[in-house]
Amino acid sequence: MSTHTCTAGPKGKTRPTLRSSVSNSVGRVLLFGPAAVPSLAFVLAALVAPGIVAQAPPAGAAQGRGGRGGPGQTVEKIRMLKPNLYMITGGGANTLVRVTNEGLIVVDTKNPGDENFTRVMEEIRTVSASPVKYVINTHHHPDHVGNNQKFIDSGAKVVALDELKSRMASDPRTRDIPGLPTDTFSKQTVLKLADAEVRLYSFGRGHTGDDTMVYFPDAKVVMVSDQITDATPIMDFANGGSAVEWTQILDGVLKLDFELAIPGRGEPKTRAEVQAFRDKFATLISRATAAIKAGATKETLASQVKTDDLGWQFQPQFYANMYDELVNRK
Ligand SMILES: [Zn+2]
């Protein structure tokens, strides 16, 4: 078993939305006007069912284990994706590094642990001696936020969605991890540093309720995080995740001009692969919708929806949550 911690967890308590402070307190960060973003039908689906969801044990187990065990558990060598844009796999989720002559922007900070942080910085130092100015988190799971505090201590600001901050503070798997975001935003924002521009979008709820798509327009690269997976996709329903909004996020991504989409784990994807994943997910939802229309119940839905040809194997609880989402959708 790997230390992958992108699993559904205990139900987190909902907190009031924190207001954006990004535009005020981050020197060169500006908020988008509505006209500058793709038009989105933002569906506020009814909140998910009250049942506790656990597709895997709560993953406190994974925290702080900077082990040298199986593949992917240790931080790998930095790789160039495009000029001034790099990827570091292993040690948790994929990390991106955008290099500018005024400093660095880092996306996601891996599983908690001194070894992971030290190794990430060693790799970064092979391509730049500049300080890390900004960290962006794609969602609140431990393998994405694990070393935020160490970057903050080194002088970086951590930029994330309002909901990410509140869920990181409440989710039992992350509430003891230091390094809550220092600068939050509500729907989208753009971060500028020297010649770099990074656009951050919340297109809806999917893997969690605090997913951010991180887009580098000059490089035509978008970090889609765990919204694209090589294995069965996971919805952290207890933390705002959603099956019915999943394709909405990918539709938002597909409106961007990109060549490479970077998943939370695994290798970069092409636009065609993102489109194919989106279509597979849409197939799943339409099959489930049809099954319910034909009389499937919360209990029988799992046996009424074909997924083997999609290559996905969901837990029974997934179907119960998807059932609730679909019947509550108007
Ligand atoms: Zn995750």
Residues whose N, C-alpha, C, O or C-beta is under 5 A from the ligand:
A	BS01	ZN	C6 H141 D226
